[in-house]
Amino acid sequence: MTQLGRAGSARGEIVLRQRPDGHLELRANGVFVMDTLEHTSERALATEALRHAGARPLRVLVGGLGLGFTLAAALADDRVTRCTVVEIEPALVGWLRNGTVPHGPAMLADPRVEVVVDDVADVLRSVAASSYDLVLLDVDNGPGYLVHDANAALYAGSGLADARAALADDGMLVVWSASPAPDLEAALREVFGNAEENRYAVPGHGRAGDYFLYSARR
Ligand SMILES: C[S@@+](CC[C@H](N)C(=O)[O-])C[C@H]1O[C@@H](n2cnc3c(N)ncnc32)[C@H](O)[C@@H]1O
């Protein structure tokens, strides 16, 4: 393992390292967060939401930059006119900006990208109503396996209500999860009046298994 970056914050420590297989891996407080080996479902978080979005110009909020696969998938769609990516760890944004993560600089230089270093819960609470057409959340390994305990509020009533208020009419919230999240689906139904679970089988290398996307439409 080669350590490429290490930084402390109020939440603990994040580490970016290169594995012997050449892939990059991000860990927060020792917990696996993301790697460059397998990113099917992280890309699907954006592409599935975009598939249901219609022909209009789209303003997208991505919660959790990670290694940028969800953001890249959103930017690959010409309908996306603005993509705000909210990341809580300033060091990680730095590693993508300065090329420590090689695909980072070109992606963040896209003029449609706005990077906000903040807690996405705070951003969703404070933005003007109807600011986004899509809100894509992947800040944990799912509501059942939090990277930061404080993120629990995002998946409960008030956090989901903030996300709903941030969406324009017909806008969509999609949440990534590494495991089934029936409580989230129920909470979405309560706040939005609708919810859908989609399961993805991830190829059998690296983190093999099923991943889940939970969506709700305003
Ligand atoms: C699983 S990774 C995201 C992976 C990303 N979808 C991708 O394609 O690479 C989660 C990211 O969310 C960030 N994060 C965690 N809690 C957050 C919060 N409350 N607000 C904003 N970012 C957060 C983490 O620092 C990490 O970069």
The ligand as an ORCA input file, in Angstrom:
! r2SCAN-3c Opt
* xyz 0 1
  C     -19.087      6.672     -0.359
  S     -18.270      8.184     -0.655
  C     -19.059      8.792     -2.097
  C     -18.683      8.043     -3.308
  C     -19.078      8.745     -4.572
  N     -20.485      8.500     -4.875
  C     -18.231      8.334     -5.753
  O     -18.783      8.165     -6.849
  O     -17.018      8.190     -5.605
  C     -18.939      9.222      0.586
  C     -18.391     10.642      0.593
  O     -19.272     11.466      1.342
  C     -18.519     12.317      2.179
  N     -19.397     12.703      3.298
  C     -19.698     11.981      4.401
  N     -20.611     12.624      5.143
  C     -20.892     13.787      4.490
  C     -21.777     14.864      4.762
  N     -22.562     14.875      5.841
  N     -21.809     15.890      3.881
  C     -21.032     15.891      2.770
  N     -20.169     14.888      2.474
  C     -20.115     13.838      3.307
  C     -17.315     11.485      2.541
  O     -16.249     12.296      2.980
  C     -17.029     10.773      1.220
  O     -16.217     11.548      0.394
*
